[in-house]
Amino acid sequence: MSHQTLREKVGTLMRANMVHGYSNEARTDYYYTKPSPKTYPFQFFWDTCFHAFILCALGESEMAKQHLMSLFALQQTDGFVGHIIYWNNVLPGRATDIFQSRPGLGVNLFKTHMSALIQPPFVAQVAARLYEANRDRAFLKQVVQKLKRYYQWIAQNRDFDGDGLITIISPFESGMDWKPTFDPVLGFRSRKANWQLFMKVVSVDFRNFCFRYDLKKIRKHNYFRVKEVGMNTVYIQNLYVLASLCREINDPDADDFDQLADKALESLIRLSYDADKGAFLDLYGPENKKINILTPTIFFPLAIKKIDPSIVARVMASHWFNQDEFAVTYPMPSVAVNHPSFNPDSSLFLWRGPTWIYLNWFLHDVLRQSGYKEAALHLVETVKALLEKSGFREYYHPFTGKGMGAQNFTWAGLILDMVDERT
């Protein structure tokens, strides 16, 4: 498939999945792109960030702006933005997802509202990409104020232990809903997922719902407190980006965001990095217990430019090229293939085996800036091969390349960002 044909296919898919409407409750127009028209019809936080990257790669930065402003249209006065925006009289797609909204909504559950959870905060990088594309200084000044409030909310409300790292209170906040590293936290013995795991995960959201998403109570009861490596890597990256955006407009808070990032990075290395295993591991509980399960997020912190090169080399040498873990035909599998939870086939329980384009997109940047150019090119060629073989699907079989999950799924469009000449 030629690059031009690929661009055309991605553009056609994005336009087909795009939504424009007006919300009477919010008194605003909104624009967003459905990740998949039937399976995921809502505006999701990190999906919107991915779509902005794709739109910029397509040369449609103005539409990317509209997506970003719609994402922040319901931002609360304290800075909070939920991980799903339900525009205009819609219920969650799955009945149990009601527990991800704050109790007491009543009839407002059928009106425009947000969830009570968060997702990986890529949004500062989105703003930077938009500014790079159009140099719209007035827009940058406007959006930086929203970003400052958003990241300040995260720092003030999710740093449960004062170490700078942020805690997720539900598996769904990671974006990797059924990630195997959560199994020990939930009391689920590591194996292939089943209905027992489903009930344990849903019970997390139900408890949070019963606590009315009071973070002090959730912290105290310590039912699900995880410092997930992927989430914290994205948080740290974006704090540094926000600091640079503040400097661009002479905002006096730039140093504050750099300091938040430095503190979180120091803690991530000190608490999460396991030198013996050569991996960054998820942590849980106030004791910061390491979860010795290998998923692609063990590589994520390597994307942070301040990470010591010796750590980069150690992690890469230990795991990237290991055929018992991640070196498969169509990388990157969402858990090491030698782990008991690994299931490469289609399943309700996502992120437990199949390859996701998001992982290749994120890890491509890790490889590129770390000097692993051949491995980075291999990820690009893998995505192209998957699209040629199976089209735009939610995830893919890591050994056969078979497309699975939702159809007409937009994330594959991130290939344009991977091959963008800007990178």
C-alpha positions, 0 to 999 in steps of 0.5 A: 500500500503506497503512502498516498493510498494509506493517507486517503484510507485514513482520511476517509475513515476519520471523516466517516467516524467524525461527529458534529453536534450541538449540546443545549446543556453545554451551550456549545458545538462539539466535534469529535471522532468515534474510535469505532462507529458502533463499538465506541460511539462516545468522545474518549479522552485519550482517543481524542488525543490520538485523533488530534495527532492523526488529523495533524498528520493529515494536515487538518490541524483546525479540525484537531483544534475543534476536537481539543476544545470539545474535549475541554468544553465540560471542564470543571472549575477545579480543572477536572476533565473526565475520560468519556464525554457523553454528548446529548442524551446518551447512556454508557455503552455497557450497563456497568459503565454507569458506575464510572459516573458520579452518583446523583446525576439523576435525569442528567445521566440522560444529558450531556455529562462526563465520567468520573475517571481520567485517562492517560493525559496526552493533551499537552503534547496535543497542544504542542503539536497544534502549535507546531502546525499553525503557530497560533499564539492566541489559541496557545494562550487560551489552551494553556490556561485550561491545561494548567488547571487540568494538570494541577487537578491531577497533581493535587488529587491523584498524588496519594502518597506525596511522591509525585506519582499519580494513582489510578483508582480503576483499571479503566483509567489506564486505558488498558482495561484488563491489563494483567498487572492488575490481577494481583491487586484484584486478588485474581490468580494470573491465568486467562481471564474469565467471569470472575475477573470481570466481576472483580473489575466491575466491583472496583468501579462499584465501590468508587461509585458507592464512595461517590468518587470521594478520593479521600475515602477511596485512598483510605480504603485502599481497594485499588490503588495502582501507580501504573507505569504507562499512565505515569510516563505520559503524565511526566512527559506532558508536564515537561511539555506543558512547562515548555508551552508556558515558557513559549507564552512567558507564563510564570508557572513553567518552573512549577511544572518542570519541578512536578515532572522532575519529582515524579521522574525521580520517584518512578526510577527509585520505586518502579525500576527493578535493576535486577529484572531490567524493567519498570514495574507497576506498583500498588498500595501505599507500600509501593509493591512491585508487580512482577508481570511484564507488559509493554509498559516496562519500556514506556519510561525510556521515552523520557529524555532524562532517563539514564542511557544505561537504563535504556540499554539494560531494559532493551537488552533484557526484554525487547529481543526476547522471543519468549516475551515480546519478539513476535511476528507482529509486535507488540503483544500486550503481555509477554507471551510466556505469561499465564494470562497471555491470550492472543485471540479475540476476547472481551478481556482486552490488553491480554495478548493481542497487538495494539497499534497504540503500543507500536506508535508509542514505542516507535518514539522510544526506539527512535530517540534511543538510537534503535533505528532498525527496531523502530522501522520494524514497528512501522513496517509491522503496522503497514503489514497489519493494515494491508492484511487485515484493515482498520481493526481494534487489535491484531493477532501477534502471530498471524496478523488477523484483525480482531475486535471493533471494525473501522477502528481509527487508532491505526491512523497513528501510522501517519504520525509514525511516518510523518517526515517531521519525526 
